[in-house]
Protein backbone atom coordinates (compact mmCIF):
# COMPACT_ATOMS: atom_id res chain seq x y z
CA UNK A 1 0.00 0.00 0.00
CA UNK A 2 2.76 2.48 0.96
CA UNK A 3 4.73 1.64 -2.19
CA UNK A 4 1.65 2.26 -4.35
CA UNK A 5 1.10 5.69 -2.79
CA UNK A 6 4.78 6.47 -3.26
CA UNK A 7 4.58 5.45 -6.92
CA UNK A 8 1.58 7.78 -7.36
CA UNK A 9 3.50 10.60 -5.71
CA UNK A 10 6.51 10.04 -7.98
CA UNK A 11 4.36 9.88 -11.12
CA UNK A 12 2.70 13.18 -10.23
CA UNK A 13 5.89 14.96 -9.12
CA UNK A 14 8.71 13.68 -11.28
CA UNK A 15 8.76 16.39 -13.93
CA UNK A 16 8.61 19.15 -11.28
CA UNK A 17 11.39 17.49 -9.26
CA UNK A 18 13.56 17.15 -12.37
CA UNK A 19 13.10 20.85 -13.16
CA UNK A 20 14.00 21.72 -9.58
CA UNK A 21 17.05 19.45 -9.76
CA UNK A 22 18.09 21.08 -13.03
CA UNK A 23 17.76 24.50 -11.44
CA UNK A 24 19.93 23.37 -8.51
CA UNK A 25 22.64 21.66 -10.55
CA UNK A 26 22.48 23.39 -13.93
CA UNK A 27 22.74 20.04 -15.67
CA UNK A 28 19.91 17.67 -16.68
CA UNK A 29 22.00 14.53 -16.12
CA UNK A 30 23.13 15.64 -12.66
CA UNK A 31 19.51 16.59 -11.95
CA UNK A 32 18.32 13.09 -12.86
CA UNK A 33 20.96 11.56 -10.57
CA UNK A 34 20.02 13.95 -7.79
CA UNK A 35 16.30 13.18 -8.09
CA UNK A 36 16.94 9.43 -8.21
CA UNK A 37 19.02 9.52 -5.03
CA UNK A 38 16.53 11.81 -3.27
CA UNK A 39 13.60 9.57 -4.20
CA UNK A 40 15.46 6.46 -3.03
CA UNK A 41 16.09 8.10 0.35
CA UNK A 42 12.52 9.35 0.51
CA UNK A 43 11.16 5.86 -0.17
CA UNK A 44 13.19 4.46 2.73
CA UNK A 45 11.77 7.16 5.02
CA UNK A 46 8.27 6.69 3.55
CA UNK A 47 8.31 3.00 4.52
CA UNK A 48 9.33 3.81 8.12
CA UNK A 49 6.74 6.51 8.83
CA UNK A 50 4.15 8.66 7.08
CA UNK A 51 5.46 11.83 5.46
CA UNK A 52 3.08 14.78 5.76
CA UNK A 53 4.43 16.79 2.81
CA UNK A 54 6.38 14.49 0.49
CA UNK A 55 7.19 17.28 -2.00
CA UNK A 56 8.85 19.38 0.70
CA UNK A 57 10.61 16.30 2.07
CA UNK A 58 12.11 15.39 -1.34
CA UNK A 59 13.17 18.99 -2.02
CA UNK A 60 14.88 19.11 1.38
CA UNK A 61 16.72 15.87 0.60
CA UNK A 62 17.76 17.30 -2.78
CA UNK A 63 19.06 20.53 -1.23
CA UNK A 64 20.99 18.57 1.42
CA UNK A 65 22.47 16.21 -1.17
CA UNK A 66 23.66 19.18 -3.26
CA UNK A 67 25.20 20.86 -0.23
CA UNK A 68 26.91 17.62 0.82
CA UNK A 69 28.30 17.02 -2.66
CA UNK A 70 29.57 20.59 -2.78
CA UNK A 71 31.30 20.24 0.59
CA UNK A 72 32.92 16.95 -0.43
CA UNK A 73 34.22 18.29 -3.73
CA UNK A 74 34.37 21.96 -2.73
CA UNK A 75 32.30 22.56 -5.84
CA UNK A 76 29.30 20.85 -7.38
CA UNK A 77 29.75 20.03 -11.06
CA UNK A 78 27.60 22.62 -12.76
CA UNK A 79 27.13 22.95 -16.48
CA UNK A 80 26.25 26.28 -18.00
CA UNK A 81 22.71 26.42 -19.29
CA UNK A 82 22.78 26.73 -23.03
CA UNK A 83 20.56 29.47 -24.44
CA UNK A 84 19.33 26.89 -26.95
CA UNK A 85 17.78 24.98 -24.02
CA UNK A 86 15.71 27.98 -22.96
CA UNK A 87 12.50 28.84 -24.76
CA UNK A 88 12.83 31.96 -26.84
CA UNK A 89 9.64 33.94 -26.54
CA UNK A 90 8.47 37.07 -28.27
CA UNK A 91 10.94 39.02 -26.12
CA UNK A 92 13.78 38.14 -28.52
CA UNK A 93 17.24 36.70 -28.22
CA UNK A 94 18.40 39.31 -25.71
CA UNK A 95 16.03 37.85 -23.10
CA UNK A 96 17.53 34.40 -23.72
CA UNK A 97 21.00 35.88 -23.23
CA UNK A 98 19.84 37.52 -20.00
CA UNK A 99 18.37 34.26 -18.70
CA UNK A 100 21.56 32.43 -19.62
CA UNK A 101 23.64 34.97 -17.72
CA UNK A 102 21.38 34.70 -14.67
CA UNK A 103 21.53 30.88 -14.66
CA UNK A 104 25.32 30.97 -15.02
CA UNK A 105 25.52 33.41 -12.11
CA UNK A 106 23.19 31.25 -9.99
CA UNK A 107 25.45 28.26 -10.71
CA UNK A 108 28.35 30.11 -9.05
CA UNK A 109 26.48 30.59 -5.75
CA UNK A 110 27.19 28.26 -2.82
CA UNK A 111 24.60 25.45 -2.62
CA UNK A 112 22.51 26.87 0.24
CA UNK A 113 22.24 30.29 -1.38
CA UNK A 114 21.48 28.69 -4.74
CA UNK A 115 18.78 26.57 -3.11
CA UNK A 116 17.16 29.61 -1.46
CA UNK A 117 17.09 31.50 -4.78
CA UNK A 118 15.74 28.52 -6.70
CA UNK A 119 13.08 27.72 -4.09
CA UNK A 120 11.98 31.36 -3.87
CA UNK A 121 12.04 32.51 -7.47
CA UNK A 122 11.78 29.25 -9.42
CA UNK A 123 9.55 27.16 -7.14
CA UNK A 124 7.74 30.28 -5.80
CA UNK A 125 7.86 29.22 -2.14
CA UNK A 126 7.44 31.59 0.78
CA UNK A 127 10.24 32.19 3.30
CA UNK A 128 8.46 29.92 5.79
CA UNK A 129 8.10 27.15 3.22
CA UNK A 130 11.78 27.48 2.24
CA UNK A 131 12.77 27.33 5.91
CA UNK A 132 10.76 24.10 6.29
CA UNK A 133 12.34 22.57 3.17
CA UNK A 134 15.85 23.51 4.23
CA UNK A 135 15.37 22.71 7.91
CA UNK A 136 16.36 26.18 9.04
CA UNK A 137 14.76 29.37 10.34
CA UNK A 138 13.02 32.03 8.28
CA UNK A 139 15.70 34.47 9.43
CA UNK A 140 18.41 32.28 7.94
CA UNK A 141 16.43 32.10 4.70
CA UNK A 142 16.21 35.91 4.64
CA UNK A 143 19.94 36.36 5.24
CA UNK A 144 20.92 33.69 2.70
CA UNK A 145 18.57 35.28 0.18
CA UNK A 146 20.01 38.75 0.77
CA UNK A 147 23.57 37.46 0.42
CA UNK A 148 22.69 35.53 -2.73
CA UNK A 149 20.96 38.50 -4.32
CA UNK A 150 23.93 40.79 -3.55
CA UNK A 151 26.29 38.19 -5.03
CA UNK A 152 24.11 37.77 -8.12
CA UNK A 153 24.00 41.52 -8.61
CA UNK A 154 27.80 41.69 -8.42
CA UNK A 155 28.25 38.73 -10.75
CA UNK A 156 25.86 40.11 -13.33
CA UNK A 157 27.67 43.46 -13.29
CA UNK A 158 31.13 41.86 -13.76
CA UNK A 159 32.65 42.40 -17.19
CA UNK A 160 34.10 38.86 -17.07
CA UNK A 161 30.67 37.22 -17.15
CA UNK A 162 30.29 37.30 -20.92
CA UNK A 163 26.90 38.19 -22.24
CA UNK A 164 25.58 39.73 -19.04
CA UNK A 165 23.36 42.79 -19.21
CA UNK A 166 26.01 44.92 -17.45
CA UNK A 167 28.68 43.96 -19.94
CA UNK A 168 26.43 44.54 -22.94
CA UNK A 169 25.54 48.00 -21.58
CA UNK A 170 29.21 48.95 -21.19
CA UNK A 171 30.10 47.63 -24.65
CA UNK A 172 27.27 49.57 -26.28
CA UNK A 173 28.09 52.75 -24.35
CA UNK A 174 24.90 52.52 -22.20
CA UNK A 175 24.60 52.74 -18.46
C-alpha positions as CSV (number, residue, x, y, z in Angstrom):
1,X,0.0,0.0,0.0
2,X,2.8,2.5,1.0
3,X,4.7,1.6,-2.2
4,X,1.6,2.3,-4.4
5,X,1.1,5.7,-2.8
6,X,4.8,6.5,-3.3
7,X,4.6,5.5,-6.9
8,X,1.6,7.8,-7.4
9,X,3.5,10.6,-5.7
10,X,6.5,10.0,-8.0
11,X,4.4,9.9,-11.1
12,X,2.7,13.2,-10.2
13,X,5.9,15.0,-9.1
14,X,8.7,13.7,-11.3
15,X,8.8,16.4,-13.9
16,X,8.6,19.1,-11.3
17,X,11.4,17.5,-9.3
18,X,13.6,17.1,-12.4
19,X,13.1,20.9,-13.2
20,X,14.0,21.7,-9.6
21,X,17.1,19.5,-9.8
22,X,18.1,21.1,-13.0
23,X,17.8,24.5,-11.4
24,X,19.9,23.4,-8.5
25,X,22.6,21.7,-10.6
26,X,22.5,23.4,-13.9
27,X,22.7,20.0,-15.7
28,X,19.9,17.7,-16.7
29,X,22.0,14.5,-16.1
30,X,23.1,15.6,-12.7
31,X,19.5,16.6,-12.0
32,X,18.3,13.1,-12.9
33,X,21.0,11.6,-10.6
34,X,20.0,13.9,-7.8
35,X,16.3,13.2,-8.1
36,X,16.9,9.4,-8.2
37,X,19.0,9.5,-5.0
38,X,16.5,11.8,-3.3
39,X,13.6,9.6,-4.2
40,X,15.5,6.5,-3.0
41,X,16.1,8.1,0.4
42,X,12.5,9.3,0.5
43,X,11.2,5.9,-0.2
44,X,13.2,4.5,2.7
45,X,11.8,7.2,5.0
46,X,8.3,6.7,3.6
47,X,8.3,3.0,4.5
48,X,9.3,3.8,8.1
49,X,6.7,6.5,8.8
50,X,4.1,8.7,7.1
51,X,5.5,11.8,5.5
52,X,3.1,14.8,5.8
53,X,4.4,16.8,2.8
54,X,6.4,14.5,0.5
55,X,7.2,17.3,-2.0
56,X,8.8,19.4,0.7
57,X,10.6,16.3,2.1
58,X,12.1,15.4,-1.3
59,X,13.2,19.0,-2.0
60,X,14.9,19.1,1.4
61,X,16.7,15.9,0.6
62,X,17.8,17.3,-2.8
63,X,19.1,20.5,-1.2
64,X,21.0,18.6,1.4
65,X,22.5,16.2,-1.2
66,X,23.7,19.2,-3.3
67,X,25.2,20.9,-0.2
68,X,26.9,17.6,0.8
69,X,28.3,17.0,-2.7
70,X,29.6,20.6,-2.8
71,X,31.3,20.2,0.6
72,X,32.9,16.9,-0.4
73,X,34.2,18.3,-3.7
74,X,34.4,22.0,-2.7
75,X,32.3,22.6,-5.8
76,X,29.3,20.9,-7.4
77,X,29.8,20.0,-11.1
78,X,27.6,22.6,-12.8
79,X,27.1,22.9,-16.5
80,X,26.2,26.3,-18.0
81,X,22.7,26.4,-19.3
82,X,22.8,26.7,-23.0
83,X,20.6,29.5,-24.4
84,X,19.3,26.9,-26.9
85,X,17.8,25.0,-24.0
86,X,15.7,28.0,-23.0
87,X,12.5,28.8,-24.8
88,X,12.8,32.0,-26.8
89,X,9.6,33.9,-26.5
90,X,8.5,37.1,-28.3
91,X,10.9,39.0,-26.1
92,X,13.8,38.1,-28.5
93,X,17.2,36.7,-28.2
94,X,18.4,39.3,-25.7
95,X,16.0,37.8,-23.1
96,X,17.5,34.4,-23.7
97,X,21.0,35.9,-23.2
98,X,19.8,37.5,-20.0
99,X,18.4,34.3,-18.7
100,X,21.6,32.4,-19.6
101,X,23.6,35.0,-17.7
102,X,21.4,34.7,-14.7
103,X,21.5,30.9,-14.7
104,X,25.3,31.0,-15.0
105,X,25.5,33.4,-12.1
106,X,23.2,31.2,-10.0
107,X,25.4,28.3,-10.7
108,X,28.3,30.1,-9.0
109,X,26.5,30.6,-5.8
110,X,27.2,28.3,-2.8
111,X,24.6,25.5,-2.6
112,X,22.5,26.9,0.2
113,X,22.2,30.3,-1.4
114,X,21.5,28.7,-4.7
115,X,18.8,26.6,-3.1
116,X,17.2,29.6,-1.5
117,X,17.1,31.5,-4.8
118,X,15.7,28.5,-6.7
119,X,13.1,27.7,-4.1
120,X,12.0,31.4,-3.9
121,X,12.0,32.5,-7.5
122,X,11.8,29.3,-9.4
123,X,9.5,27.2,-7.1
124,X,7.7,30.3,-5.8
125,X,7.9,29.2,-2.1
126,X,7.4,31.6,0.8
127,X,10.2,32.2,3.3
128,X,8.5,29.9,5.8
129,X,8.1,27.1,3.2
130,X,11.8,27.5,2.2
131,X,12.8,27.3,5.9
132,X,10.8,24.1,6.3
133,X,12.3,22.6,3.2
134,X,15.9,23.5,4.2
135,X,15.4,22.7,7.9
136,X,16.4,26.2,9.0
137,X,14.8,29.4,10.3
138,X,13.0,32.0,8.3
139,X,15.7,34.5,9.4
140,X,18.4,32.3,7.9
141,X,16.4,32.1,4.7
142,X,16.2,35.9,4.6
143,X,19.9,36.4,5.2
144,X,20.9,33.7,2.7
145,X,18.6,35.3,0.2
146,X,20.0,38.7,0.8
147,X,23.6,37.5,0.4
148,X,22.7,35.5,-2.7
149,X,21.0,38.5,-4.3
150,X,23.9,40.8,-3.5
151,X,26.3,38.2,-5.0
152,X,24.1,37.8,-8.1
153,X,24.0,41.5,-8.6
154,X,27.8,41.7,-8.4
155,X,28.3,38.7,-10.7
156,X,25.9,40.1,-13.3
157,X,27.7,43.5,-13.3
158,X,31.1,41.9,-13.8
159,X,32.6,42.4,-17.2
160,X,34.1,38.9,-17.1
161,X,30.7,37.2,-17.2
162,X,30.3,37.3,-20.9
163,X,26.9,38.2,-22.2
164,X,25.6,39.7,-19.0
165,X,23.4,42.8,-19.2
166,X,26.0,44.9,-17.4
167,X,28.7,44.0,-19.9
168,X,26.4,44.5,-22.9
169,X,25.5,48.0,-21.6
170,X,29.2,49.0,-21.2
171,X,30.1,47.6,-24.6
172,X,27.3,49.6,-26.3
173,X,28.1,52.8,-24.4
174,X,24.9,52.5,-22.2
175,X,24.6,52.7,-18.5
